[in-house]
Amino acid sequence: MRKSPDEIVRAIMVALGSEPRTIDALADEIGSSWATVWKYLELIDWIQSCPRVGRVQAGKRIELWRREWGKLPR
């Protein structure tokens, strides 16, 4: 059964402890392929180097989203 991107990211974050792990070990633990784990780790790393994204309440039921100032990494 295919996992959603949300499930993959959450599984990777749970499997990553404070000790370094190989992509092979992570892939085995979460039941995904090496390529999938590598792709998501690269994406997580890129996102973490980006400016923060913030939520602004504009009303009782309205949320606005914005990116803080700064350059996006390559």
N, C-alpha and C positions, 0 to 999 in steps of 0.2 A: 504494500500500500504506500502510495506517495505521501510525503510529509509536506505540509505547507511551509512557506518561507519562515513564518512565525515560529512554527514548531522546530525547524532546523536551527534557527538562531538561538532559541531558548535552550535546546538540547546542547548546543556547543557551549553556551555560557555556563550551564550546569556542569558539563564535563570538564571544563577548564578550571582547574584548581590553582593554587599558588605555585605548584610545581609545573615546569615546562612539560609539554606533551607533544609527541609527533602527530602529524596529520593522520598517519596510519592508525595510531592508537585512538585518536578522536573518532575517526570514521568507524572503526570497529565498535567503539562504545555506543555511538548514537545510531548505528545501523544505516549509515549513508556511505556513498562512494568517496574515495579520496578526492576526486575532482570537485564534488559538491562541497565538501568541507573546506577545501582550499579556496574555492570561489567565495564562500560566505566569510571566511576569515579575512580575505583581502577586502571585502566590502565593509566588514566591521572595523577593520583597521583604518580604512579611508574615512568612514563616517566619524570615527573618534578624533580624527585630525581636522575635521571641519568646524566652522563656527557653530555655536549652539543654535538650536531651533527652539523658539519659545512660543508659548500659548498665551493669548491675551483674551480675557473675557470682555466681550463688547456688548453684552446684554445677558439676560437671564438664560437664553438658549443659544446664543451666538458666540462662537469662538473664532478668533482670528489667529493665524500662524505667521511667524516671521523668523527670518534668519538674522542673527546678530551680525554686526559689521565685521568684516574680515574677508580675506581671500580664500577661495576654495583651493584645496590642494590638487595637484595633478593626478 
